[in-house]
Every structure is written in structure tokens, then in C-alpha cells.
Amino acid sequence: MSHWAPPFYSLTLTPEDKIRIHQEIFELVYHGNGFTHDEVYSMPIFLRYFYLRLLIKQKESEAKQLKEEDSDYSPRPKPVARPF
């Protein structure tokens, strides 16, 4: 693919579509651990959605695990200092 060829195959994108696409690109590059901007930008749409769904599923699983760990943890109450 030429560096200057649009990866969206002449689709007409609204400004909202462009923002959404760049948000998706950011999420995959920032949280995807290994993707570059150019890789994600030129990635076929079905693959980008596939990796986004995997990333969301992983983050939800991590959040659930953290919540379960927090609920299992019960710290001992600190003794209350009482004046004599």
C-alpha cells in the first residue's frame, strides 16, 4: 500500500468517524503493547475490531479480578486510641 493511499478505500468519513477511528488507534497503540500507529492505521478494519474486542475483554477480566481480590481482603481494624 502506498504511504499516501487512504486505508479506508475511498469511504467518505464524517468528522465523528475520524475521531472514533483515531480513538481506536490510540487505544490499541497505548494499551495494546506492541502495535505501532502505522500498523493499526493500515490494519484491516475487521482485524482492528478483533484486537479491540480482545483488549476490552482482557481489561474487563483484569478489573473483575481486582475487584474480587479487593473484596477478599479484609484489613484488621486499627485500635482506637482512647484517652485515659
Secondary structure, DSSP 8 states (H G I E B T S, - for coil): --TTS-TTTT----HHHHHHHHHHHHHHHHHSSS--HHHHHTS-HHHHHHHHHHHHHHHHHHHHHHHHHHHH------------
